[in-house]
C-alpha cells in the first residue's frame, strides 16, 4: 500500500482526493460504488501498476477525503461525470480506460457516451450496460427494499445515526455480500438486517474495515444517500444510447443484484449486447457483489487481458 500516493486536485471548485500509483502512459481511472471508497480498488491499483499502467482512483465529491459540495441535496450523477472530465483535463490525460463498480458504472457509462474520444474502453463490476435513464425497478419491490428505504428523507439518516461510521460500513458490507436482496420488515430498519453476531466476509479484514470506517467518519454518508439513491430518477439528454466502445462486465454469480426485477432477462435476452455491441459479460462462480475484493487475482487477470487487448499502441 505504500506505493499508492495521495493528493488533492481542484475540480469545479472542490478539492477532490485521488489515490494514484504507476507511471505508465496508459491510464486507468477506477470509480467506486457504495459503501466503498478509493480503497476498494487497492488490489487492482497495485496489479495495474505492476503491469505497467498508471492507476488513479478518486473519491467522489462528498465521499471520503474529497470536499463536500455546498448544495449536497442537489448533487447528481452528472456532477460526477463533469468531475471526471475535470480530473482527466487537470491531469492532462488525453485518453483513459474506465473501471467502475456498482453505481460508479453509471458515471462511467455516461462519460463514455458523451466523451467517447477520451475513452479507450470500459470495465464494470456487477452492472451490465443499460441505456442511462431513470430507474424504475425499485418500484416493483416491497416497501422494505433497501433502496426505497434509503430514498426516504430522514429514514436512512436516523438508521445510520444509531451507529458509528465503522459499524455502518461493517453492516452494509456484510449485508451486500449475501446473495439475498436486502429487504426489511415493516417495523425493521435496514441496518438491523445484520446483527453483531454476523461475521465479516472472510476476504474483508478488520484492517480493511478500519480504513473504510475512518474515511466515512470524515465524510459521513449524506453524499452516498444523495448519489446514488436519491438521484436514480435523474434524466439524461442522451441522443444515442448505444455504447460504441469495448466493454467488459464482470458479475459475481452470487451477486444479489442479479435478482433485481428484469436483470437476468435483460442479460440473457441479448439486450445488453444490442445496446453495447462490443461488450462481453463474464460470470464469476461463487463471487459476491464485491467480486474485485473477494477474488482480486481472478479479477485482475481478466482486467489486464482486456486492457492489453484494447490499449492503443504507444510507448510507455
N, C-alpha and C positions, 0 to 999 in steps of 0.2 A: 504493500500500500504506500510505502514511502516514495515510490516512483510517480505517484499521482500528485500533481501540483494544483494549487487552488488560487484563484484570483477573482476579481470582480471587474466587470466592464459596464460602462454606462450605455444603456439602450433605452431610448424613448423616455428619458427622464428618470429611469430606475437603475440602480446598481444590481446587476444580475450576477449571481455566483456561477462560475464554471469550474469544473474539475477537468484536468487535462493530462494526458500522457502520450508519449510517442512523438516522433519528429518526421514521419514520412510525409511526402507530398500528397498522398491520398488521404482524405479527411473523412472521418465518420463522426456524425453527431448523434448522440443517444438521448432519447426523450423518455422520461419516466412516466409511470402511472401513479395510482394511489393504492395503498398508503406508502408508496415509495418516494424516493428522492434520488439525487445523483448516485448515491451509494449503491443503489440496486444494480448498477452496471459494473461494479468493481471487478468481477471475474472477466467480463467481456473487454473492459478497458485494457487490462493487463495483457490479455490474449491478443488484442488488436495491436498494441504497441510492440509486442514481441514479434508479430508477423510483419512489421514494417509500416503500420498505419498510424496516423495521428487521431487519437480518440478524444472527443470533447463531450462532456455530459453536463448540461446546465441544470440548475434548479429553476423550475418555472417561477414566474413572478408570484410573490406571496408564499412560496414554498421554501422551507429550509433556510439557507443563508442568503437568499435573494430578497430584495426590498419588496415591501407590500405596496400596491398602488393605493393612492388616497381614496379612490372610489371603488373599494373592493366589491361592492354589491353590483357593479356594472361590468366587472371583469368578464371577458368572453373567450371563447376558443380562438376567435380571430385575433385577439390580443396576443395569444401565444404564437400564432402564425407570424404576425408582424415582429414580435420579439425575435423569433428565429431568423427572420430576414435581417434584422438589425445585428444579430450576432455574427452571421456569415459576412455581412458587409464590414462590420467593425474589425473583424479578423482578416479581412481581405482574402476570403476564400471564394474562389470562382465556382466550384462545384463540389458537392458533398454526397456521400451516402447517408441515408437516414435510417436509424434503427429505433423502433418505438415499441413500447409496451402498454397494453391496456388502453386507457383513454388517450395516452400520448400518441396513439396511432391516428387520432382524428387531426390534430395539427400537422402531423407528418403527411397525411394524405392531402390535406388542404394545401399545404405548401407545395407538394409535388404537382398538384393540379394547376396552381396559379403561377408557379415559377419552375416549369419543367426543365428549362435550360440551366438551372442551378443544381439539378439533382441527377446523380448517376444511377441510383437505384434505391429501393426501399425494402427494409426487412421489418416485419412486425411480429410480435409475440402475442398470440391469443386473439387477434382481431383481424379477420379477413376483410378485404376491401369491400365497402359498400358505398354507393354514391352519397356524399355528405348531404344530409337532410335532417330535419327534426326527428328525434327518436320517439317511437310510439309503443315499442314492445312492452314497456313497463305498465302500460295501461291494461294489458292483458293479464297482469299478475295480481295476486291477492294484496289486500291493503297493507299487510305486514312486510311486503317486499322491501329490501333494504334501500334500493334507490328511491322508491316512493317516500319512504320514511325520511331519508336524508334530504329530499327536496322540500320537505315541510318546514317552513321558517320556525326556528326556535327548538324544534324537537331534537334534532341531532346535537345542537349546541348543549341542550340540557343532558342528553345521553352521554356525550363525550365529557362534559364538565364534571361528571362524578368521579373521574379518574385522572391521574397524571398522564402526560403525553406518552410515556413509555408503556403504560398499561393499555392505553388506547391502541397503540401500534401492535402490541402483542395480541390483543383480542382480534383485531382486524386481519392480521397476517394469519393467525390460526384459523379463523373463520373462512377466509378466502382460499386457504389451502385445501379445503374439503371439496368433495365432488358434488355437494348438495348446495342448491341455491339458498342463500341466507334469507329466510322468511320468519319473522317473529309472530308470535300470537298477539291477539288483540290487546292484551294488557301487559305485554312484554316489550322491552326495548331491544334494539338490535344488538348492542354490545353484551346483553345478557345471554345471548346465544352461546357465548364462550365463558366458561367458569374458570375459577382459579385452579381447578384440578386438571384442566385440559393442557397438555404439554405443548410446547412449541414444536413446529415441524422439525424433524431430525436434521435437516440441512440448514436450519436457521439457528445460529448460536446466540448465546447471551450477549456476546460482544456485538454481534450484528444488531440485536435489539437495542443495546445501549447506544449505538451510533444513530440509529433511526430516532430513538427517543430524544436524544439531545438536540437533533436537528428540528424535530417538530416542537420541542419545548421552546425553541427560539421563535418559530413562525406561527405556532398554533395551527388550527385546522380550518379556519374560515375560508381561506383561498380554495382549499380542497372541496369544501362543500359548495362553493360557488361554481368552480370549474373542476370537475365535470358536471356535478349532479344537478345544479340549478340552472345550467345553460344547455341542457340537452334539447331544448326546443328552439335553439338558435337557427336562424335562417341564413343560408349562404347563397350568394349570387354566382353560382357555378353554371356557366353556359354549356360546357361539355363535360359530363361527369365520368367519361371513360379515362381511366388511368393508363397512359401510354408509356409506361416505364417498367423496367424489370422489377418484379415484386416477389418476395419470398415471405410466406406466413407460416410460422411455427406454432402449432396448437397442441397443448398437452391433452392427452385423451381423458384425463381426469379433471380437466378444467370445467368448473361449474357453469361457465358462460355458454358452453355447448348446449346446455339445457334451456337457454333462453328461448322464448317462443319464436319459431321460424328459423332459428340459426342453422340447425342441421339440414333442414330442407333447402335453405339458401345455398349452402355449400355443395350439397350433393346434386342439386338441380343443374349446376353449371353456371348459375347466375354470377357467381364470383368471378369466374373466368371471362364471362361475357363483358363485365364492366372493367376487368383488368386482364386483357388478352395475354400479357407477358407474365402472368402470375403462376406461382406454384404453391400448393399447400402441403405441408409435411406434418403428419401427426406423430407425436412423441409418446410412446407407451409409458404408462404409469406416471407421466408428468402432470403436475397440477397447474393452477393459474400462474404460478411463478416458475415456469419451466427453466428460465435462464439462470435462476439462482439454485434451483433444485438439481439441474443436470448441466452445469456450466461447460464441462468438456464436450458433451454431445452438441450443445447449442453453439459453442464456439467453433467447432469443426464445420457445422452447417453454415454459419455466418461467413467464415473465411472462404469456404468453397464458393459461395455466392459472390463475395467481393472480388476474389481473384478472377472469376469468370466474367465479371462485368466491369472491372476497373479499366478506365481508358489507359492507353499505353503512354506513360510518361516517366521520366527518370525520377527517382526519389532524391 
